[in-house]
Amino acid sequence: MYQETYDDEEFVGNIDVVADSYANADEIEDAGDIDDEELLLQAQAGVQSIPEQVRTFLGYLHRNLQSGKVNDLTYNYEMQFPRLSEKYYAKASWPEPQYVAALVNDDGLFLILYRELYYRHIYSRLHPSLEIRFRSFENYCDLFNHILNSDGPTDLELPNQWLWDIVDEFIYQFQSFCTHRSRLNKRSEEEIALLKENSQVWSTYSVLNVLYSLIQKSNITEQLRAQQQGGDAAQVAGEFGGRLLYKMLGYFSIVGLVRVHCMLGDYTLALQTLENVELGNSRALYTRVMACHVSVYYYVGFAYLMMGRYADATQAFVHILTFVSRTKQYHQRQQVDAASKKAEQMYALLAIAVSLSPVRVDENIHAYLREKYADQQHRIQRGGEDALDVISELYLFACPKFITPNPPNYEAEVVEPQAYQLRTFLREARLQLVVPTLRSFLKLYTTMGVDRLSGFLEMEPAELKNQLMVYKQRCRQVKWDGGSDLLSGELVPSTDLDFALEMDMIFIAESRVGRRYADWFIRNANKVQDLVVVLENRQKDTIAGKPKVDAVAA
Amino acid sequence: MSAVASSFVRPSTRPDEIHRLLTDVERYNPSNTVLLEDYLARQCANPDPQSNHDLMANLALLKLYQFNPEMVDTDVIRRILAKALISAIPGDFNLCLYLLSDEICSDPSITKLLALRESLERAQFAKFWRDMYGTLEEEDEDASVVDGIAGFDNGLRRLILAEITATYQTIPAPSVQEMVNLDEEAVVRLARENGWTVREGVISLPLKTENEAKALVINENVGFEQLTKMLSAANDV
């Protein structure tokens, strides 16, 4: 609420800026001396049609970009832009870049950035046509060319959130294009002809090339490695990597690559890519942008899930879900909205992981999971075809969009990679279903004959013995050991219920988990401490007579 | 429990050239397909289960196929899957599958491997051997699915034996014979090699962590990170 009133005040205080850019625009048009009067009129009308408040904003944004005021840009970008989009362009695109050009002295770089916002807005609110998709790609090429292929590093400075959004949107549009392209029955013949002609647009190689180039240009891998080994990142950063813009773009490209690898079904490469990104480090760079933080864990968790490492998947999801639920109030609304959407998906994936490989999770997460997915979890644990249906449903709600890296065969039926990935995942998950079913019976006994259990399960004794072996195998999982390599790990038992077979007799041993006193005390001590800090701050503010301040940590 | 052999660690047999390729953008260069295919051929010729499988290299090869469908060689994919089938790490096979597509999986030799994999995963070993070698008439056709993989049968037996010894303390010898597809004499020899005792047709397997079934009380471990917040607060006071 507080932010919104502040927002309006800002506008009131900047009326002179409006007048400024207004005058400027008129001058340019007058000086332009275009022969075609109609065009001029059209352009004028175009400029005139831009609401005053938006013109103010654009002028303000332009000046802040030129002077490199990153804090002001953050405000422009994170607060004003979404508000204006909501107010004037909820169902329309932002003003045509050609009209905006008149307001900003034809500043090329500004227009590239503006177009990026302009297209992004179309993608999020409207249905981008094939032409828009092509143009947006061209604009990205212009932007990355400016950043990567200038003689020296560019002087451009942008807030982290904006940089993250650029990389993230770039990949989103790539994925969206691939999906669009593969829906052949919805494409007209002209569109297909256009697609065939421009096969290099949004090609997988070009997208990977951008991401890898950003990583290489910034020396981010070297920087992270140096940091991890306690060295000085600045020493290996180089001319480009020393600038925050390059460093963050390089870093976000690593996270972006993880997403691309997952979209292509390459989960090992996804995790390998994160080798130098210290997971679990609360001061790692990914924590600077909430969406990036969430993205890292979503894709790590998903990759682990697909690899059948359910315990690791659970750990990743629980970690980030706890973070999201605890820090909601510290972030801007639209960031929280985006994170909440991803969080919902992660709860669904977590429900799968926890049902397939039961472990104890954080109390709050557990409570939410029960509230939302108790029925589904129960059905998964009962096993059978129904369990597979439930898993498929949760999975399809929560999985990333998969893509095929190449243009489809435009003459043939196209198969969606979504179904293929799901089926392959189910191959593994299906086996895991043996665990909860057998476990529920074994738990009741200390010794039991195979024939007796096979009677309960209505299964041939020979097949039961096979299933017991499957249980054994499924109860050992590779678990990440906390090192920098996310792929490595050790084989650990993942169940509390073990057994051995002596001929046809099952001997069962159940491990118990001791009460976690220390954990309980630590958590509550931390809670009390947080409370004390909040109260102290409030007291200090009251004494200083300050109004309530936003609690964003510096 | 033995230290786990990870599919992601560089095997001793991986040449530097391949290693560089895997850790670099060179992995996307289609002209490296031949290099990786040759490397796969070397893996297939090596019967030593400790050093004859390099999952990461094979995944990189599958990725090149994924990006360049015109280069796909189904026979290479068949051999990659057959190698993954006898890998000690159960997830390897699926990781390869994720990089394939419905189209590739509809190839008869790949379909056959998927069916074999299914019997293996479900520990239906007797069925597996039956499907694998089938009846005499079909032998020629079926053998081709794992053709050219040195030490395939033995690699597979190792896997199956690992599962048996993890589950059973005592087991009838004929069951073992059926599961590993060996005759009585060979199983007795196997028992001697592994130090099992055979008495009256019953094999006693040595106890290890997996087949011991001992109840434990799992106690909590307090990691240092859990205490950092408290300690820093104590420092402020």
Interface residues (C-beta under 8 A of the other chain):
Chain A: T204 Y205 L208 Y212 L264 G265 D266 Y267 T268 L269 Q272 M306 M307 G308 R309 T404 P405 N406 V415 P417 Y420 Q421 T424 R427 E428 L431 E463 N466 Q467 L468 M469 V470 K472 Q473 R476 V478 D485 L487 S488 G489 E490 L491 D496 D498 F499 A500 L501 E502 M503 F507 I508 A509 E510 S511 R512 V513 G514 R516 Y517 A518 D519 I522 A525 N526 Q529
Chain B: M1 A3 V4 S6 F8 V9 V25 Y28 L55 M56 L59 K63 Q66 F67 P69 I89 P90 G91 N94 L95 L97 Y98 L99 S101 D102 E103 E118 E121 R122 A123 Q124 F125 E163 I164 A166 T167 Y168 Q169 T170 I171 P172 V202 E210 N211 E212 A213 K214 A215 L216 V217 I218 N219 E220 V222 Q226 L227 K229 M230 A233
